[in-house]
Amino acid sequence: MWLVVISLAAIIVTAIWYISDKAREIYNVGFLALILWGTAIMVFVDHVMGYLAEGGEFIEASPEATLLSVIMLMTALGVWEVVLLIKDPKNLLKMGLKM
C-alpha cells in the first residue's frame, strides 16, 4: 500500500510542478517531488527485495500498511514545509519580525 500511495502522490506533485510556474518557483514543489520520487524508489526496491527473499504479497493492503503510507506522506510534507519556511519565498516571516 505504501508504494501505491507514495507513487500516486509523486505523480500528482510532478503534474503540479509541470503545469504551474507559481508552484515551481515560489512553493518549491520540485523539492517535494524529489522527496516523493526518492521515497517511491526506495519503497519499490524494498518490496522487490522482500518479495524475492521471502515471497508472499508484493503490495500489502492492511490497516497497518495504510497507516504507514499516511505517516510517510505526512513526513515528506513536513520536511517540505520546514524547507519552505526556511526559504520564506514570500518574505512573510521577515516582514513579521520587523513589526
C-alpha positions, 0 to 999 in steps of 0.5 A, spaced: 500 500 500 505 504 501 508 504 494 501 505 491 500 511 495 507 514 495 507 513 487 500 516 486 502 522 490 509 523 486 505 523 480 500 528 482 506 533 485 510 532 478 503 534 474 503 540 479 510 542 478 509 541 470 503 545 469 504 551 474 510 556 474 507 559 481 508 552 484 515 551 481 518 557 483 515 560 489 512 553 493 518 549 491 514 543 489 520 540 485 523 539 492 517 535 494 517 531 488 524 529 489 522 527 496 516 523 493 520 520 487 526 518 492 521 515 497 517 511 491 524 508 489 526 506 495 519 503 497 519 499 490 526 496 491 524 494 498 518 490 496 522 487 490 527 485 495 522 482 500 518 479 495 524 475 492 527 473 499 521 471 502 515 471 497 508 472 499 504 479 497 508 484 493 503 490 495 500 489 502 493 492 503 492 492 511 490 497 516 497 497 518 500 498 511 495 504 510 497 507 516 504 507 514 503 510 507 499 516 511 505 517 516 510 517 510 506 522 506 505 526 512 513 526 513 515 528 506 510 534 507 513 536 513 520 536 511 517 540 505 514 545 509 520 546 514 524 547 507 519 552 505 519 556 511 526 556 511 526 559 504 520 564 506 519 565 498 514 570 500 518 574 505 512 573 510 516 571 516 521 577 515 516 582 514 513 579 521 519 580 525 520 587 523 513 589 526 
